[in-house]
């Protein structure tokens, strides 16, 4: 510290300016205490040393974190912070040598609070201790630990999977490939290997998923694409298989053998579709589908489209068995999805073809509930409703005796749906029945032939045809037809009775036809018969034809016909054929009596006819002892007009409980 009272400058003389300009007056040395001089000397030496060391470094940023400072700077700041505020700074002497003047002054002591950072440290001592703050983020360089070794080695899993695959243990192979994919899910090799194992295990849907993923990763991998095409073919998707093969052909040759399975399946499906479109026989469609299905993978379900095509083909075939098969196809689809409108319509059409129109309408309505815009459902619903309405109108006309109108209505109904064999066969049969009532036997036979052509198992049409043949006068053919039906269907109710009636009518046709002689119908009234007789009697009277020898014979036949038909009882016996029965044949079967099961004796007369023969008039099965009473009001049922000659009567000398003829 400089004492102003001790040091006094020497005054310069104004008269000697030259001397004053040349040199400065000599400076007096100031006497100091030894202790203070030693302190000042040490302070200057330390200051020069620190200044030269500090100036040799790059200027430090004031925002630099303390931990990022050089060690000597951290030490300097620590000491500066530890120095007390009572020690005054050492002043610089004006006469210091050049080194001292060029050195930068020592920076002022730093407030310890200036070192506080975001981590709460306030001095270097704290920073270097066990609670030193973490360096700031922009200066921190975390050390990255090496990646952990995976628990599974995918290559080892793949190698093990290959071993299982070669040993045909596909389940374990799939498990190993799956482990490899859990480590490397985007590996085309692992995906492709697992797809191959899925194919060998007949799990084609899962193989398809792996192959599609591999194809997305490597679109130009020929091996993956070939496997994908094979899977499509095994699943019954030949068009997609062909597309994949065409894509391969853009960068690699595809041999015909590699295309064979997919192209063959595609060809068969196109043939089936074309056959359905042209409306050819359903058997062609079924054959094409059978060939296509042979190329499906083991255990692969038939594609839904193929099943619907098969059901359509069965409907086109139209026979009883094929209609049952069509229902089977529809039911298999409905078991998977009860709300499948196409399957519902398919089953409804099968029911409609079988004549179960009420059930068919229910299925069509249910299909429209599932899909109101389904066109086939609307089409067949309206079709069946129209056909059902017209058929009912024809049936009503027939029941009310309007046979001509019935024939017209049945004909209109036949035009509604020409492809429905089942319903059309019934309509042809109904029209044949109406034609028989109109005595148009030729048309009736023609309608029956068409009905049988549509449904060869339609027995009712066959029996109607036999009846029409007999009514037309061809009882020989009618008997043959009835017997053929009875032989093929012995359990058919009433067929034996119809055979007997036809045989009886055949016998009747071989006798004199009284109705034909008089020129009247079999249902002619008594007045019509009388008028016809009188007219013919005048024409063929022998007195009017003296030169015609046949006139007398003709006149005799006319009289015989009139005698029979004008008598109600005789006409009834003539019409029923009772007059043709020989009484001896009634009991010709050994031991007499009524044979069980068949007819009577060699004639095969049914008990019903026998009772009718015995019950003419007011008698019938009489009382008294439970015997039969035959009353014909004019003679024996086996004799001609006149009394009951030789008749056996109940009364005196009679047989209690026996036969009474009276």
CORLIN-V982034 format. One record per residue. OMEGA is omega in whole degrees, 0 to 359 (NA if undefined). D_CENTER is the distance of its C-alpha to the mean C-alpha in Angstrom with 1 decimal. Layout:
OMEGA_D_CENTER ; OMEGA_D_CENTER
This chain:
186_112.9 ; 178_115.6 ; 185_118.7 ; 182_120.0 ; 185_123.5 ; 184_124.1 ; 177_123.1 ; 181_125.1 ; 180_124.8 ; 181_127.9 ; 180_129.1 ; 181_129.4 ; 180_132.5 ; 184_132.2 ; 182_135.2 ; 179_133.5 ; 182_130.2 ; 182_130.1 ; 181_130.0 ; 180_127.4 ; 185_125.1 ; 188_125.6 ; 179_124.7 ; 177_123.4 ; 180_125.7 ; 183_125.3 ; 179_122.9 ; 178_124.3 ; 182_122.5 ; 180_121.5 ; 181_122.3 ; 176_119.4 ; 183_119.2 ; 183_118.1 ; 181_115.1 ; 179_113.7 ; 180_114.3 ; 179_112.3 ; 182_109.4 ; 180_109.4 ; 179_109.5 ; 181_106.6 ; 181_104.6 ; 181_105.2 ; 180_104.4 ; 182_101.1 ; 179_100.2 ; 181_101.0 ; 181_98.9 ; 181_95.9 ; 182_96.2 ; 179_96.3 ; 182_93.3 ; 182_91.2 ; 180_92.1 ; 179_91.0 ; 175_87.4 ; 180_85.0 ; 184_85.1 ; 177_82.6 ; 181_80.1 ; 180_81.0 ; 183_77.3 ; 180_77.0 ; 183_75.9 ; 181_78.7 ; 180_76.9 ; 180_76.5 ; 175_80.3 ; 183_82.5 ; 183_84.2 ; 180_87.6 ; 178_86.4 ; 179_84.8 ; 180_88.0 ; 181_90.1 ; 179_88.0 ; 180_88.2 ; 179_91.9 ; 180_92.3 ; 182_90.4 ; 181_92.5 ; 183_95.8 ; 180_97.6 ; 183_98.3 ; 181_102.1 ; 182_102.8 ; 179_103.7 ; 180_102.6 ; 182_105.2 ; 179_106.7 ; 177_106.9 ; 182_110.5 ; 185_111.3 ; 179_113.2 ; 182_110.3 ; 188_110.0 ; 182_107.5 ; 182_104.9 ; 182_105.0 ; 182_104.9 ; 182_101.9 ; 179_99.8 ; 179_97.3 ; 180_98.1 ; 181_96.3 ; 181_93.3 ; 178_94.0 ; 182_92.7 ; 179_89.1 ; 182_88.1 ; 181_86.1 ; 181_83.6 ; 181_82.7 ; 179_80.8 ; 181_78.4 ; 184_74.8 ; 183_71.3 ; 175_71.4 ; 178_74.5 ; 184_77.1 ; 178_80.5 ; 185_82.6 ; 181_82.5 ; 178_83.5 ; 182_80.4 ; 183_78.2 ; 181_79.5 ; 182_79.2 ; 180_76.2 ; 181_74.7 ; 182_74.6 ; 177_72.0 ; 180_69.0 ; 182_69.6 ; 184_67.9 ; 185_64.4 ; 178_65.6 ; 186_68.0 ; 178_65.8 ; 183_64.2 ; 178_61.9 ; 182_61.8 ; 178_58.2 ; 181_57.5 ; 182_55.8 ; 181_52.0 ; 180_51.1 ; 182_50.0 ; 181_46.3 ; 180_45.7 ; 174_43.4 ; 185_44.3 ; 180_41.2 ; 177_42.9 ; 177_43.8 ; 180_40.2 ; 180_39.0 ; 178_41.7 ; 176_40.7 ; 177_37.1 ; 179_38.1 ; 178_40.1 ; 181_37.2 ; 180_35.0 ; 178_37.6 ; 178_37.8 ; 173_34.1 ; 191_33.8 ; 179_30.8 ; 178_30.2 ; 177_33.7 ; 179_33.6 ; 180_30.6 ; 180_32.6 ; 178_35.6 ; 178_33.9 ; 176_32.4 ; 179_35.9 ; 180_37.2 ; 177_34.5 ; 177_35.6 ; 180_38.9 ; 185_37.9 ; 181_34.3 ; 181_34.8 ; 179_35.9 ; 181_34.2 ; 181_35.7 ; 178_34.3 ; 181_30.8 ; 179_30.9 ; 180_32.3 ; 176_29.7 ; 178_26.9 ; 178_28.6 ; 177_28.7 ; 179_25.0 ; 181_24.4 ; 178_26.8 ; 179_25.2 ; 175_21.8 ; 192_20.5 ; 180_19.2 ; 178_17.4 ; 176_20.7 ; 179_22.6 ; 181_20.8 ; 179_21.9 ; 182_25.4 ; 178_25.7 ; 178_24.6 ; 178_27.2 ; 180_29.8 ; 177_29.1 ; 180_29.7 ; 180_33.0 ; 185_34.1 ; 184_32.5 ; 179_34.9 ; 186_34.6 ; 181_33.9 ; 178_33.2 ; 182_30.5 ; 177_29.0 ; 178_29.0 ; 178_27.2 ; 178_24.6 ; 179_24.1 ; 180_23.9 ; 178_21.1 ; 180_19.0 ; 180_19.7 ; 180_18.8 ; 180_15.4 ; 178_14.7 ; 187_15.7 ; 181_18.9 ; 179_19.7 ; 177_20.1 ; 179_22.1 ; 178_24.4 ; 179_25.0 ; 179_26.2 ; 176_28.4 ; 177_29.8 ; 177_30.7 ; 183_32.5 ; 179_34.4 ; 180_36.0 ; 180_38.1 ; 181_37.9 ; 176_37.7 ; 184_34.5 ; 176_35.3 ; 179_33.5 ; 179_32.7 ; 179_30.8 ; 193_28.8 ; 186_28.2 ; 183_24.9 ; 183_23.1 ; 179_24.8 ; 179_24.3 ; 180_20.5 ; 179_20.5 ; 181_22.8 ; 179_20.7 ; 177_17.6 ; 177_20.0 ; 179_21.6 ; 179_18.4 ; 180_17.7 ; 179_21.4 ; 177_21.5 ; 181_18.9 ; 180_20.8 ; 180_24.1 ; 178_23.0 ; 184_24.4 ; 180_23.7 ; 181_20.3 ; 177_21.9 ; 179_22.4 ; 181_18.8 ; 179_18.0 ; 180_21.0 ; 179_20.0 ; 178_16.5 ; 180_18.5 ; 180_20.8 ; 183_18.4 ; 178_16.7 ; 181_20.2 ; 178_20.5 ; 178_17.7 ; 179_19.2 ; 178_19.9 ; 181_17.3 ; 179_14.6 ; 179_11.1 ; 179_10.1 ; 183_8.4 ; 179_4.9 ; 180_7.7 ; 180_9.8 ; 178_7.9 ; 177_7.8 ; 178_11.4 ; 177_12.3 ; 177_11.5 ; 179_13.6 ; 178_16.2 ; 178_16.6 ; 179_17.2 ; 179_19.8 ; 167_21.5 ; 179_22.0 ; 186_23.8 ; 182_23.5 ; 182_21.9 ; 177_19.3 ; 174_18.3 ; 177_17.9 ; 178_15.7 ; 177_13.5 ; 178_13.3 ; 178_12.5 ; 181_9.4 ; 181_8.3 ; 178_9.6 ; 177_8.0 ; 182_4.5 ; 176_6.9 ; 178_8.8 ; 181_6.9 ; 183_6.7 ; 181_9.2 ; 179_9.5 ; 184_6.4 ; 180_9.0 ; 178_7.7 ; 178_6.6 ; 179_10.0 ; 178_11.8 ; 179_10.9 ; 177_12.3 ; 178_15.1 ; 177_16.1 ; 177_16.4 ; 178_18.6 ; 178_20.5 ; 179_21.3 ; 178_22.6 ; 179_24.8 ; 188_23.3 ; 181_23.5 ; 178_23.8 ; 179_20.6 ; 180_18.9 ; 178_20.4 ; 180_19.2 ; 180_15.5 ; 179_16.3 ; 179_18.2 ; 177_15.7 ; 180_13.2 ; 173_16.2 ; 178_17.0 ; 182_13.8 ; 184_14.4 ; 182_18.0 ; 182_18.0 ; 189_15.1 ; 181_17.4 ; 178_15.8 ; 178_15.8 ; 183_19.5 ; 185_20.3 ; 175_19.4 ; 180_20.8 ; 181_24.1 ; 182_24.2 ; 178_23.9 ; 179_26.4 ; 181_28.9 ; 179_28.7 ; 180_29.1 ; 181_32.1 ; 179_33.8 ; 179_33.4 ; 177_34.9 ; 178_37.8 ; 178_38.5 ; 179_38.6 ; 178_40.9 ; 179_43.2 ; 182_43.4 ; 180_44.2 ; 176_47.0 ; 179_48.5 ; 189_47.6 ; 179_46.5 ; 177_47.0 ; 178_44.8 ; 178_42.1 ; 180_42.1 ; 182_41.7 ; 177_38.8 ; 178_36.9 ; 178_37.5 ; 179_36.0 ; 180_32.9 ; 181_32.4 ; 184_32.2 ; 182_29.3 ; 181_26.5 ; 184_28.0 ; 181_24.7 ; 184_24.2 ; 184_26.1 ; 183_26.0 ; 180_27.4 ; 176_29.7 ; 178_31.3 ; 179_32.1 ; 177_33.6 ; 179_35.7 ; 179_37.0 ; 179_37.9 ; 177_39.8 ; 178_41.6 ; 178_42.8 ; 179_44.1 ; 176_45.8 ; 177_47.5 ; 177_49.0 ; 181_50.3 ; 174_51.7 ; 187_49.7 ; 179_49.0 ; 178_48.2 ; 180_45.3 ; 179_44.1 ; 179_44.1 ; 179_42.2 ; 178_39.5 ; 178_39.1 ; 179_38.9 ; 179_36.0 ; 180_34.2 ; 178_34.6 ; 179_33.5 ; 181_30.2 ; 184_29.8 ; 180_32.3 ; 184_31.8 ; 184_32.9 ; 181_36.2 ; 178_37.3 ; 179_37.5 ; 179_39.5 ; 177_41.9 ; 178_42.4 ; 178_43.2 ; 179_45.8 ; 179_47.3 ; 177_47.5 ; 180_49.2 ; 180_51.8 ; 178_52.4 ; 178_53.1 ; 181_55.8 ; 183_54.0 ; 176_54.0 ; 179_54.3 ; 179_50.8 ; 179_49.6 ; 179_50.9 ; 180_49.3 ; 179_45.9 ; 179_46.2 ; 177_47.3 ; 178_44.4 ; 181_41.9 ; 180_43.9 ; 181_43.8 ; 184_40.1 ; 184_39.3 ; 181_42.2 ; 180_40.5 ; 182_39.9 ; 174_41.8 ; 185_45.1 ; 180_44.8 ; 177_48.2 ; 180_49.9 ; 176_48.6 ; 180_49.9 ; 180_53.3 ; 179_53.4 ; 178_52.7 ; 178_55.4 ; 178_57.8 ; 177_57.0 ; 177_57.7 ; 179_61.1 ; 181_61.8 ; 182_61.0 ; 175_63.7 ; 178_66.4 ; 180_68.1 ; 183_65.8 ; 179_67.9 ; 180_65.5 ; 178_65.5 ; 179_69.3 ; 179_69.7 ; 179_66.9 ; 177_64.9 ; 182_61.4 ; 178_60.7 ; 181_60.1 ; 179_63.4 ; 180_65.6 ; 179_69.1 ; 178_70.7 ; 178_68.7 ; 181_69.8 ; 180_73.4 ; 180_73.4 ; 180_71.9 ; 182_74.5 ; 181_77.4 ; 181_76.4 ; 179_76.0 ; 178_79.2 ; 183_81.2 ; 188_79.7 ; 180_80.2 ; 182_83.4 ; 180_85.9 ; 179_88.7 ; 179_86.8 ; 184_85.9 ; 183_89.1 ; 181_88.5 ; 182_84.8 ; 180_84.7 ; 182_81.0 ; 180_81.4 ; 178_82.9 ; 179_80.1 ; 180_77.6 ; 179_79.5 ; 179_79.4 ; 179_75.6 ; 179_75.1 ; 178_77.4 ; 179_75.5 ; 181_72.2 ; 180_73.6 ; 181_75.2 ; 187_71.9 ; 180_69.7 ; 177_72.1 ; 185_72.3 ; 181_69.3 ; 179_69.4 ; 179_70.0 ; 179_67.2 ; 178_64.8 ; 179_65.8 ; 182_65.5 ; 182_62.1 ; 180_60.8 ; 180_62.5 ; 181_64.7 ; 180_67.7 ; 185_66.3 ; 176_66.2 ; 182_69.1 ; 180_70.2 ; 181_71.0 ; 181_67.3 ; 183_66.2 ; 184_67.8 ; 181_67.7 ; 190_65.3 ; 179_67.5 ; 180_69.2 ; 180_68.3 ; 183_66.2 ; 179_62.6 ; 180_60.2 ; 174_57.1 ; 189_53.8 ; 180_54.8 ; 183_57.2 ; 174_61.0 ; 180_62.9 ; 181_62.3 ; 183_61.2 ; 181_58.2 ; 181_59.0 ; 177_56.8 ; 180_58.5 ; 179_57.2 ; 180_59.1 ; 179_62.1 ; 177_62.2 ; 179_61.9 ; 183_64.9 ; 188_66.9 ; 179_66.1 ; 180_67.4 ; 185_69.7 ; 184_70.2 ; 183_70.5 ; 182_67.3 ; 187_67.1 ; 179_70.4 ; 177_71.6 ; 177_74.5 ; 177_73.8 ; 180_70.2 ; 179_71.1 ; 176_69.7 ; 181_71.7 ; 179_71.3 ; 182_72.7 ; 177_72.5 ; 178_75.2 ; 175_77.1 ; 179_76.6 ; 178_74.6 ; 180_71.0 ; 182_71.8 ; 180_75.0 ; 182_75.9 ; 180_77.4 ; 183_80.3 ; 181_81.2 ; 182_79.6 ; 179_81.9 ; 181_81.9 ; 180_79.5 ; 187_79.4 ; 173_80.1 ; 180_80.0 ; 181_83.4 ; 180_86.7 ; 180_86.4 ; 181_82.7 ; 178_80.1 ; 179_78.5 ; 180_74.8 ; 181_74.9 ; 179_73.9 ; 177_75.7 ; 180_76.0 ; NA_77.7
